[in-house]
Amino acid sequence: MASCVLAFDFGGTRARCALVGRDGSRLALEVRDRPAEADGRGWLERMIQAARELRAAHPEHAPLAIGVSFGGPVGTDGRIHSMHVSGWEHVDLAGMVSSEFSLPCAVDNDANLGAYGEYRYAPDVRGRDLAYFTVSTGVGGGFVWKGKPFRGAHGLAAEFGHIPVCPDDPSAPVCACGKRGCVESLASGRAIELAGREALKAAEREAAEGFNAGDVFAAAVRGEAWARPVRDRAVGALAWGVASILCVLDLPLVVLGGGVTQAGEALFEPLRARIEGYLPLVLRGRAEVRPAALGQFSPLLGAAALAWDRLDAEHG
């Protein structure tokens, strides 16, 4: 029976669970979309059941510990809070999952673990300190410093999505955190989609079924007038956040993951240009800015790495 760990990744609209080997290999995977009516606890129950089914289908793999990536703040006590999904308020997620499977469990923020997953398992990243932005339903952040995720005094470091861009602009959208004009309120997938719908309405056009942030970037590349201001505002806000982090930390690498980054160079080409424009001359051209090498699986594999770390710590 092969040893492995069980990893979970809870995002804003989708969750994954997997059995993962020490080398980061995904031995088995289950992906579920969150039903619109499901709150946090209801969704947790569904994913616990999905994990039980996964284990039953693969009895040859025996998980030794559990790692959980969560899309929201995680305190030093392991309790979580979501700004996007109700029912996750101050929940002891590690304790609940551990009791369900009778295994040790560790939890961290999805962006911290996105950074750690890239650090541990992306072939051309290993050993390099980096910042990680997840740009999806919201905007999160994490960074690896001297080989470990840096969590800060209260476990809340790297809330990149809540860097203020235009907090005194009364026309700027209100963020889920309660402030106005944060990176997240301007550059998240949800913010871009909403701004895109408003721009289409102003142009007396209707959004297609399933319209999302990717459609805004595609339309901007095609030169559609309604899309360019929406793209430029989002890219500018995100670039402001990245440039701010580089000014503070002078990191060699910034990795971006999450659904919005699936726009590819339609996002990254203007983003890199805006970042360079925001940086002082002494920092320009020094940091690599690129999409996550592990794609959508960076946080999941970071959760697996966290579980392996937990095991190694317990066994010396």
N, C-alpha and C positions, 0 to 999 in steps of 0.2 A: 504494500500500500504506500503510495507516494505522498510525502508530506507537502503541505501547501498552506496558504492562508486564505481566509474569506474576506473579500473587499467589497465595500458598498460605496456608491457615489450618488448622493442625493442632490440633484440640481433643482432649478425652479419648476421645470415642466417634465423632466425625465429622470429616471433613476436606473442605475446599473448595479448588478452584483456579479462577482466572478470568483472563481478559484484560481489563485495565482501562485506560480512557483517562485522560488527565491531569486531566479534570474529575471523575473518580470514576465515570464511567459503566461499568457491567459490560457488556462487549462479548460475552462468552461465559462460561459458568459450568458447572462440573462439581462435583457433590456426591457423596461416597462415605462410607458407614458403615464403621467399622473392624471387620473380621471378628474374632470373639472370639479366634481362634487367632493373629492377627497381632501380632508384636512391633513395636517402633518401626521397625527397619530394613526389615522386611517391608512395613509399611504405607507407608513412604517409597517403596519400589519401586513399589507399586501406584499411588501418587499421581503419581509421575514418569511412569508409563505413561499415566495419565489426562490429564496435561498434554500429553504428546506427541500423544495422540488429539485433544485440544482444538485444538492448533495445526494439526494436519493438516486438521481440519474447517473451520478458518477461516484459510486462507492469505492472506486480504486484510489480516490484522492481524499486524504484525511486532513481537514484544516486544523491547525494548531492554535491559531489566534485570529482576531478580527480587526480590520482597520476600516474606519468610516470617514469618508469625505462628505462634508456638509456644506451646502450653499448658503452660508450665513455666519454671523459671528459665533465663535466658540470661546468661552471663558476659560481661565486657568483651571477651574473646577470641572471642566468637561461639559458644562451645561451649554445648550445651544439656544439660539434665537433667530427666527427668520423674519425678514422684512417683507417677504413676498407670499408666504404660505401660512395661514392661520393654524393654530394647534401645535406650534413648535416653540412656544414661549417658555424659556427657562427649563427645558426638558433635559433630564439626565439620560441622554441618548446612549452613552457608553454603558451605563449601568443596565438599561433596558435590554440592549442587544446582547450584552454579556450574559444576562440571566436567561435569555431565550435559548442560547446555544451552549451554555456552561463552558464558555471559553473567555480568555482575557480579551478585552476590547479597548482600542484607543481611537479617539475622534479628533479631527482637526478640520479647520476651514478648507473649502475646496480649492481656493487659490493657493493657500500655503502648500497643499498637497499637489496641486498642479505643478508648482515650482519644484517640489521635491521629487515628483515622478520624473520630470524632465532631467533633473540633476542625477538621479540614480540610474535611469534606464535609457535615455536618449543617447545613442552612441557617440555623437560629436559634441555632447554637452558635459559629460561626466567630468567632475572636478572643477567646473567653472561656477563661480558665484553668479547668481542671476536674479532678476525680477520677473514675475509672471503676472500678467493681467488676464483675467477671464472676462470676456465680453460676450454676455449672453442675455438672459432675462434681466440681470443686473450687471454691474461691473465690480469685480472683486480683485484683490491683489495679494501677492505673497512674495517673499524672497528668501533665497538660500544664502546664508552668510557663514563662511568658514565651515561649509559642509553640512549645516543643519538649518531647518526652517527657523527664521527669526520671528518670535511671537510677541515680543514686547513684555512690559511689566504686567499687563492684565490679559494677555493672550489675544489682544486686539490690534496688533501691529499690521501695517500694510493694508488699511482700508482705503485703497487707491480710488475706489469709486466715489468716495465722499470728500475728495479733494475739491475745494471750491474753485470754480472757474469764473462765474459771474454772480456772486451771492447778492449783490446790491441791485441787480437788474430786475425790476418788477415784472418784466415779460418772460423771464426765465422760468422753466417748469420747476415745480416743487418735487423734491426727491423723496423717496420712501423713508429716508432718515429724518425728514421734517425740514431740512434746509432747502434753499432755493439755488439752482444753478450749479449743482455738483456734476462731476464727470458722469456719474451714472444717469442723472436725469437728462443728460444731453446725448450720451453716446451708447447707452445700452440698446440691446435689440428691441426692447419694448418701447424705448423713447424714439428710436429711429422709425419704427413702424408707425407710431402715433403721429409723428411729425410728417411722415410721408403721406399718410391718409389725409391729413389736414391740407397739405400742399396739393394733392390731387383734387380735393374738394374745391379749393380756391381756383384751380384751373378748369373747373367744371368737368372733371373726369371721375370715374369710379374706380376704386381699387378692385383688382381681380380677386377671386376667391383664393384664400391662402396667402394673401399679400403679407410680406415680411421685410425685414431690413435688407436681405439679400436683393430683393427687387429694386430697392432704392439705389443700391450701388450699381446694379446692372443698368438701370435707366440712366444714371449719371454718366456711365461709360458711353452709352449711346448718344449722349448729348441732350437728353430731354430736359428742358428748362426747369420744370417743376422739381426735379430730383437733385440738381446740383447744389442749391442752397442747403437742402436737408443733409446731403452728404458732407458738405463743407463744414457745417456747424458741428456735426458729430465727430468728424475727423479732427477738427480743431480742438474740441474738448478732450478727446482721447490723447492727442499729441501733447496738450498742456499737462495732462497727468503724467505721461511718460517722461517728458522733459523735466518735470519737477522732481521725479524720483532720481533721474540721472544727475541732476544738479546736487542732490543731497548725498547720493551714495557712489557716484562714479563707477557704476557696474559695467562689466564688459559685454553683458548680454541682457536683452529684454525679450522675453518670449510672450506671445499673445495666443490664447486659446479661447474656446467657446464658440457658440454657433455663428456669431457675427463674423468671425475670422474666416468662415467658409467662403466669403466673398473674394478671398485671394488677393491678387495684386490690385483689384479694383479698390480695395481698402489699403493695402500696404504701400503702394506707390505714393499716393498723396500723403499718407500718414508719415512715412519717413521724411518726406520733404518738409512737412510742417514741424516735425520734431527738430530737425536741423535748424530751422528758422527760429525756434524758440530757445535753443541752447546758446550759451555764450561761446565765443569763438574758440576758447581753449578746450571745450568739450566736444566740438563738432567733429563728426567722422570717427569717433572713438568706439562707440557702442554699436553692436550688431542688434538690429531689431527684426524679428522674424516670427513666423507662425510656429506653433508647437510641433515638434517633431513627432510626438506621440498622438497628435490630433486630439480627438475627443476623449482619449483614454488617459491623458496625463493625470487628472485627479484620482481616477480609479487606481492607477498603478502607484501613485503617491500614497494612497491609503494602504495598499499592499506593503509598500516599503515601511510605512509606519508600524504595521503589524509585525513585520520581521524584526524591526528595531525593538519592539516591546518584548518579543521572545528572547532576543539576544541579551537584553538588559536583565531579564529574569533568570537567565541561565549563565550569566557571567561571560 
